[in-house]
Amino acid sequence: MNKLLIGLLLTLGITGIANAAGDATAGKAKTAVCAACHSADGNSAIANFPKIAGQNATYLVKQMKEIKEGTRPVVEMTGLLDHLSDQDMEDIAAYFSGKAIQGGKAAKDQLELGQQIYRAGLAKKGVPACSACHAADGKGMASAGFPAVGGQHAAYAEKQLKDFRVGSRNNDPQAMMRDIAAKLSDVEIKAVSSYVQGLY
């Protein structure tokens, strides 16, 4: 009985250490390299680098681990995560998730179609509303691992949707985003990407 109890406590202790919550204060000190592209507060000034301010920590950690492991190839980040431990990634994610995103504006000529796709989907094409997973306010659903998209650079969002469509990005659970993006035209991708840029 004592061996079982000790084994259980050790297992719980190890699991607790391995999955320790991130420390935002510690994370701030680890973000110097990140800031070069994503800015110190996670609001990147260059549209091809994503804004990571306000992104849920679970999603950020997942992306960092997959980039480090090579299952999500991101050329610009090659080697940058190699020296980071799981705890380092948790800390960095905690830091950026606590920052406020600075959104942009949706293009007026993209607003109507973008809003329709985001809020209602495209029933005739079998495209569900983006808000079903990313929330009406674009803040995502952290408990389900769905990322925040509100305020993201339109150019970045557009590229990710096109990458999902052709399969060059394939780290979406159950190929959900690949299935959706495959049904969207370039015009529709541009419109919804512009819409989320103004949603924050």
FENWOWO-V492849 format. One record per pair of residues at least 24 apart in sequence whose C-alpha atoms are under 7 Angstrom apart, sorted by sequence separation. I is the first residue (numbers start at 1). GAP is how many residues later the second one is. D is the distance in Angstrom with one decimal. If there is no record, write none. Layout:
I;GAP;D / I;GAP;D
This chain:
64;25;7.0 / 61;28;5.9 / 161;28;6.8 / 61;29;6.2 / 158;31;6.0 / 61;32;6.1 / 158;32;6.0 / 60;33;5.7 / 158;35;5.4 / 57;36;4.8 / 157;36;5.4 / 57;37;5.7 / 154;39;4.8 / 57;40;5.6 / 154;40;4.9 / 56;41;5.4 / 54;42;6.3 / 55;42;4.9 / 53;43;5.0 / 54;43;4.3 / 154;43;5.3 / 52;44;6.4 / 53;44;5.7 / 54;44;5.8 / 152;44;6.5 / 153;44;5.5 / 54;45;5.2 / 151;45;5.9 / 152;45;4.9 / 53;46;4.9 / 54;46;5.2 / 150;46;5.0 / 151;46;4.2 / 53;47;5.6 / 54;47;5.5 / 104;47;5.9 / 149;47;6.3 / 150;47;6.0 / 151;47;5.6 / 53;48;4.9 / 103;48;3.8 / 150;48;6.9 / 151;48;5.4 / 102;49;6.5 / 103;49;6.6 / 150;49;4.6 / 151;49;5.1 / 101;50;6.6 / 150;50;4.7 / 127;53;6.0 / 42;54;6.0 / 41;55;6.8 / 127;56;6.9 / 41;58;6.3 / 43;58;6.2 / 125;58;6.5 / 43;59;6.4 / 27;61;6.9 / 31;61;6.5 / 138;61;6.2 / 30;62;6.5 / 137;62;6.6 / 138;62;6.4 / 137;63;6.3 / 27;64;4.2 / 28;64;6.6 / 22;65;6.8 / 26;65;6.0 / 27;65;4.1 / 24;67;5.5 / 27;67;6.7 / 28;67;5.9 / 22;68;4.3 / 23;68;4.6 / 24;68;6.7 / 27;68;5.3 / 21;69;6.5 / 22;69;4.0 / 24;70;4.7 / 25;70;6.8 / 22;71;7.0 / 23;71;6.0 / 24;71;4.0 / 22;72;5.2 / 118;74;6.3 / 117;75;6.3 / 114;77;4.4 / 115;77;6.8 / 113;78;6.0 / 114;78;3.9 / 111;80;6.8 / 114;80;6.9 / 115;80;6.2 / 110;81;4.7 / 114;81;5.1 / 58;84;6.7 / 110;84;6.5 / 111;84;5.9 / 56;86;5.6 / 59;86;5.7 / 58;87;6.3 / 107;87;6.2 / 59;88;6.0 / 106;88;4.9 / 106;89;4.9 / 56;91;6.4 / 106;91;5.9 / 55;92;6.5 / 56;92;6.8 / 105;92;5.9 / 106;92;4.6 / 55;93;5.5 / 104;93;5.3 / 105;93;4.0 / 103;94;6.1 / 104;94;5.0 / 103;95;6.0 / 72;97;6.9 / 103;97;5.9 / 72;99;6.4 / 51;101;5.9 / 50;102;6.8 / 50;103;6.7 / 47;106;5.5 / 50;106;6.2 / 48;107;6.6 / 49;107;6.9 / 47;108;5.9 / 48;108;5.2 / 47;109;6.0
